[in-house]
Amino acid sequence: MNGHSINDYFDRYLIWVKLADDRAYANRSTWSFRTVREYGQYEKCLSTGGIAGIVTTNSNAYIAGPPNFDGVELNYRVASPHFNSQGKLQIGTYDLAIRSDVARCLYSFTDAPIQASLSIVYADGGEGQKATTVVSEKGGWLTLSAKGFTYSSPTVKVKLTQDKPVVASPTPSPSASPTVAPTTSKQTSAASSVAKKKSITCAKGAISKKVVAVNPKCPKGYKKI
């Protein structure tokens, strides 16, 4: 690429947007599909082959590759004029589907449920129009969606987290006793009837929480995922 990085070309595009007063000359829809052959930082997590993830956006410019992983978050740059050719706000969309095993490999996660948060950060530090975000994990895929944010050059940030496994405390050894009472069938039956606790994951928008109980139920306003 003649010694220029992808971000260099992205920044050049933003110069043209500024010269056009942050307004599109025309409104056109174009579908473009491509595969990424240079895995870079993702190589260690893509040894199994196949489709690892899909990113879609209605932005005019975007980084042609998977979101950049900075060790904490997945970051994806998008850009379009702030206004369309009629002078109205352009409303952005962003969708990411990443294979669960790839996400777990990136973060060294276990098989436990993954929680995710998605935010839109603008180059000037502003918040812009608040985006509606949806996060879910189903069928071996983690999907994230942001709708309703505005341009010119926001960065979509996705942070994945996972609860630490609960480690049971060791049971103290009983003191020595001269006699040991035999275990009766009645005692065995009582022990086996002790109800076991279960855990479920509940979500409300981009917020998720884990509920552990004998008969776990999601809090009001949350849905089981």
C-alpha positions in Angstrom: 0.0 0.0 0.0 2.9 2.3 -0.9 4.1 2.5 2.7 0.8 3.9 3.9 -1.2 2.2 6.6 -5.0 1.6 6.4 -5.5 4.4 9.0 -3.6 6.8 6.7 -6.2 6.3 3.9 -9.0 6.5 6.4 -7.8 9.9 7.6 -7.4 11.1 4.0 -11.1 10.3 3.5 -12.0 12.4 6.5 -10.2 15.4 4.9 -12.5 15.2 1.9 -15.5 14.9 4.2 -14.4 18.1 5.9 -14.0 19.9 2.6 -17.6 18.9 1.7 -18.8 20.6 4.8 -19.6 17.2 6.3 -22.5 16.7 3.8 -22.9 14.0 1.2 -23.2 14.9 -2.5 -25.6 12.0 -3.2 -27.1 9.0 -1.5 -26.2 5.6 -3.0 -26.4 2.1 -1.6 -23.7 -0.4 -2.4 -23.2 -3.9 -1.1 -19.6 -5.1 -0.9 -18.4 -8.5 0.4 -14.8 -9.5 1.0 -12.7 -12.0 3.0 -9.6 -11.2 5.0 -6.5 -13.3 4.3 -4.0 -11.6 6.6 -5.0 -12.5 10.1 -2.4 -10.5 12.0 -3.1 -10.5 15.7 -6.0 -13.0 15.2 -3.8 -15.8 13.7 -3.5 -17.8 16.9 -7.3 -18.0 17.2 -8.1 -18.9 13.6 -6.3 -22.2 13.3 -9.6 -24.1 12.8 -10.4 -22.3 9.6 -14.0 -21.4 8.5 -15.8 -18.2 9.0 -14.6 -16.5 12.2 -16.8 -13.4 12.1 -18.8 -10.9 10.0 -18.9 -7.1 10.3 -21.6 -5.0 8.5 -22.1 -1.3 8.5 -23.9 1.4 6.4 -20.9 3.7 6.8 -19.3 5.3 3.7 -15.7 4.4 4.9 -14.6 1.6 7.2 -11.4 -0.3 8.1 -11.3 -3.3 5.7 -10.6 -6.0 8.2 -11.7 -7.4 11.6 -12.0 -5.0 14.6 -8.7 -4.2 16.2 -8.1 -5.9 19.5 -6.1 -3.7 21.9 -6.0 -6.3 24.7 -9.1 -5.0 26.3 -11.6 -4.0 23.6 -12.4 -4.7 20.0 -12.3 -1.4 18.1 -13.8 -0.7 14.7 -13.6 2.7 12.9 -16.4 3.9 10.6 -17.0 7.2 8.9 -19.5 9.0 6.7 -20.6 12.6 6.3 -22.7 13.8 9.2 -25.5 14.9 6.9 -27.0 13.2 3.8 -27.5 15.0 0.5 -30.8 16.5 1.7 -29.1 18.0 4.8 -30.6 15.4 7.2 -28.6 13.5 9.8 -27.2 10.2 8.6 -28.0 7.5 11.1 -25.4 4.8 11.5 -25.7 1.0 11.9 -23.1 -1.5 13.0 -23.4 -5.3 13.4 -20.7 -7.7 14.5 -21.1 -11.5 14.6 -18.0 -13.3 16.0 -17.7 -17.0 16.5 -17.8 -17.8 20.2 -14.7 -19.9 20.2 -12.7 -17.1 18.6 -14.0 -14.6 21.2 -13.1 -17.0 24.0 -9.6 -17.5 22.4 -8.9 -13.8 22.2 -9.8 -13.2 25.9 -8.7 -16.6 27.2 -12.2 -17.2 28.4 -13.7 -20.5 29.6 -17.0 -22.0 28.4 -19.0 -19.9 30.9 -21.4 -17.3 29.5 -19.8 -14.1 28.1 -21.1 -10.6 28.9 -20.5 -7.8 26.4 -20.8 -4.0 26.4 -20.8 -1.9 23.2 -20.2 1.9 23.0 -19.8 4.5 20.3 -16.9 6.9 20.9 -16.4 10.0 18.7 -13.1 11.5 17.6 -13.9 14.9 19.2 -14.8 13.3 22.5 -18.5 14.0 22.0 -21.3 11.5 22.6 -23.5 12.3 19.5 -26.9 10.6 19.3 -27.2 7.7 21.7 -27.1 4.3 20.0 -29.5 1.4 20.7 -27.3 -1.7 21.4 -28.2 -5.4 21.5 -25.8 -8.2 22.6 -26.5 -11.9 22.6 -24.8 -15.3 22.4 -26.6 -18.2 20.7 -25.7 -21.2 18.6 -22.0 -20.8 18.9 -22.0 -17.1 17.8 -21.7 -13.9 19.8 -23.7 -11.0 18.1 -23.6 -7.3 18.8 -25.6 -4.6 17.1 -25.6 -0.8 17.4 -28.3 1.3 15.7 -29.1 5.0 15.7 -25.7 6.7 16.2 -24.5 9.6 14.1 -21.4 10.2 12.1 -18.7 11.8 11.2 -16.0 9.5 12.5 -17.0 7.3 15.5 -15.2 4.3 16.8 -17.3 1.3 17.9 -15.9 -0.3 21.0 -16.9 -3.8 22.2 -15.7 -5.0 25.6 -16.2 -8.7 26.5 -16.2 -9.9 30.1 -16.8 -13.1 32.0 -17.6 -13.9 35.6 -14.8 -15.8 37.4 -15.6 -19.4 38.3 -16.8 -19.9 41.9 -14.3 -21.9 43.9 -15.8 -23.9 46.7 -14.2 -23.5 50.1 -12.6 -26.7 51.4 -14.6 -28.6 54.0 -12.8 -28.8 57.4 -11.8 -32.3 58.5 -13.9 -33.6 61.3 -12.3 -34.2 64.7 -11.3 -37.8 65.6 -14.0 -39.8 67.2 -13.7 -43.2 69.0 -16.8 -44.5 67.2 -18.3 -43.9 63.8 -22.0 -44.1 63.4 -23.2 -46.1 60.4 -25.0 -44.3 57.6 -28.6 -45.3 57.5 -30.7 -45.4 54.4 -32.9 -42.6 55.8 -29.9 -40.3 56.2 -28.8 -41.1 52.6 -32.2 -40.3 51.3 -32.3 -37.0 53.2 -28.9 -36.0 51.8 -29.9 -36.8 48.2 -33.1 -34.7 48.5 -31.1 -31.4 49.1 -32.0 -29.2 46.2 -29.1 -28.1 43.9 -28.7 -24.5 42.9 -28.8 -23.5 39.3 -27.5 -20.4 37.4 -29.1 -18.5 34.5 -27.9 -15.3 32.7 -30.4 -12.4 32.3 -30.1 -9.4 30.1 -31.5 -5.9 29.9 -30.3 -4.1 26.9 -26.5 -4.2 27.0 -26.5 -5.1 30.7 -26.4 -8.8 31.8 -26.2 -10.4 35.1 -25.9 -14.0 36.5 -28.6 -15.3 38.9 -27.9 -18.3 41.1 -30.7 -20.0 43.1 -32.6 -23.2 43.5 -35.3 -21.9 41.1 -33.5 -18.9 39.5 -35.7 -16.1 37.9 -34.7 -13.0 36.1 -35.3 -9.6 37.9 -38.1 -7.4 36.6 -37.2 -5.9 33.3 -34.6 -8.6 32.5 -34.9 -11.5 30.1 -33.3 -14.9 30.2 -30.7 -15.5 27.5 
